[in-house]
């Protein structure tokens, strides 16, 4: 019995090496397991389920094969792909999760998040996030022509990269007090998330008890995943891109 979690692949045409690594990961590790969770920023950009690029179609086909093998597949929005919708999930056989979501992972309540909402020191980003997650804004954006949306997505990505270069690294990391607050509100002692690109296992205290925060790494110079099995602690794993 095995559950795997990944995050921050940022799949895009410019990085075929990451796509190959992901397809190999699915074939070698994800087929026939209990569950696979993808916790956001799966794609570098997503402008609507009506876009069908060769990359998107190849990835969708591979995901469908995994879900058909008996693996329960779950997707969560990230800050790059928050417009993934139910049409895509139905196409690949996945369930779209709210952020945050608490799941029972072999008897242990586990809080799953993308992680960007925990970075409360980045006030400018949190304001942007609120706008982008507004359902009315999303509906209006998705009604625009596909080419128009593609241009807007490129512009937003360029603006985001430029702004992040000028920010202190600490601002773009999680706020420790917010982590504790969320874990206590959700009544859990285990949190797994991505977003920060700072893979690690952190021990902390939440609700007067020992707790753990496990941070997934991004798929840039290598691949990262968490393996959870009954009766053992989650394992944070790394391997080269292949």
Beta strands, then each sheet from edge to edge (+ up, - down):
strand 1: 3-6
strand 2: 35-39
strand 3: 72-76
strand 4: 94-97
strand 5: 101-105
strand 6: 108-112
strand 7: 190-193
strand 8: 200-206
strand 9: 209-215
strand 10: 222-228
strand 11: 235-240
sheet 1: 4+ 3+ 2+ 1+ 10- 11+
sheet 2: 5+ 6- 7- 9- 8+
end
